[in-house]
Amino acid sequence: MSIKKYLLATIILSFTMGSYANQYYGNGYTIINEHIIEQSDDINVLIYKNITASTVKDGLQQLLDGTGWQLADHPNIDPYISRLYNQKYPNFKRKLNPIPLNKALSYIAGNAWDLVVDPVNKLISFQLKDYYSCSFLSEEKICTSK
């Protein structure tokens, strides 16, 4: 009876240890030797940033600093992009960590903007969602949506 229990315990232990074969624990650290799929696409890389910018455009540039990505220039941008770029940077979005780069960019831009990514040229831009494409800058409401 004790041999059966010993064999059963050995089998269970071997299955349990097999799932942790790529991990090493020591001195409070865990080393994982697996390839993380999300990290292979550099737009999904986890970032840790504190943003000190005064405008959204400056904040986006700080966020992209050191990533290899940059903000797209004319003529490849939404004609309304200045409405986003010239806004004051919100204080509650200053500490970003850990968060994937693409999610951080969308978070800073807000719900009215869709993230546009050019992976070939490593350019980032935003497009105003159709729902928000009405101009409230004049007294008359002018809508460009269908």
N, C-alpha and C positions, 0 to 999 in steps of 0.2 A: 504494500500500500504506500509506503513512504517513497519507493522508487517511482511510482506513478506520479505522485505529487511533485517529486524532484524534476522529472521529465516535463511535466506540465508547466512548472514554474520556469524551467529553462527555455521552453518554447515561447512562452509569453514574453519573457525577458528579451529573447532574441528579436522578436517582432517589434517590441517597444524600442529597443536600442537601434534597430535598423532605420526607423524613421528619423532618428537624430544623428545619423552617421555623418552628415555634413556640418554638424555644429560642434564647437569646442567651447567649453565653459572654463573659465579660470579668472581669478582675481576680479570678479564682478563684471567680466566682459563675456560677450557671446560672439563668436566668429562664425559667420555663415558663409560657406563656400559655394553657394548656389548663385546662378545668374538670375538676377531680378529682371523680369521681362519689361516692366514699366520703365526701368532706368535705361533700357537700350535705346529708346526713342527720346532724344534730348529735349523735346518739347514737354515731355512728361517727367523730367528729372525733378526730384524733390529739392526745394529751395528753402533756405533759412535767411530771411532778409529783414532788416529794419529800415523802413523808408522815411527819409527826412525831407522829402520834396514839398514844395508849396502848391504845385499844380499837378493835375492828373498826368499830363504829358511827362513832366519831370519825374514823377513817381514811376511811370512805366519804363522810362529810360534807366532809372536806377535799378529797377527790377531786372531788366535785360542785361545790365552791365556784367560782363564776364561770362555770359551764356553763349555767345556767338550769334545770338539773334539780335535784330534791330527793328525799329519802327520803320514801316514803309513810308516813302515820300510821294509827293505828287508825281505823276497823275494816277498812281495806283491806290488812292485812298478814297474813302467815302467823302462826298462834298460837305457833309455835316460834321466831319471829325473834329473841327475846331470847337464845336459845342461840348465835346467830351474833353478834349485836351486843355481847354482854358478853365475848366472847373477847378475849384480849390480841392486839394487832396484831403480826403476825410481822415480825421484823427484816429478813428476806430479801426482803420485799415493799415496802420503803420507797421505793426509787427506781423510778419507773415512767416510762419514756420510750424511744422514742416507741411508743405503743400506743393503739389505738382505745379510746375511753371504755367502750364496752360490754364489750370484752375485759378491760379493767382491772378493771371492777366484778366480773365473773365470777371473775377471777384472785384478787382479794382475798377474795371469799366462799368460794371453794374448790369442790371437786367435789361436795359434798353438796347444794349449793343451785343452783336454776335462777333466772336473772335474769328478772324480770317488769318490763316496760316499759309505761307508760301514756303514749303520745306526745301525747294530747290535753291532759292536765293536766301533762305533763312530770314524772311521778312514777316513781321507781325503787323496787323492792322485790325480795324474794327469796322463793322457795318451796322448802321442804325436799323433796328428791326422795323418792318413795315408798320406795325401797330403804332410805333412812336414817330413815324415820319411826318407828322403834322407840325407845322411851324406855329408857335405861339408868340413869336417875336413881334408881330404886328397885331392890330386890333382884330383883323379877320383871321379866322382859322383856315389855313391853306393845307389841304391834305394831298399828298402825292401817292397814297396807297390806292389800290384798286377797289 
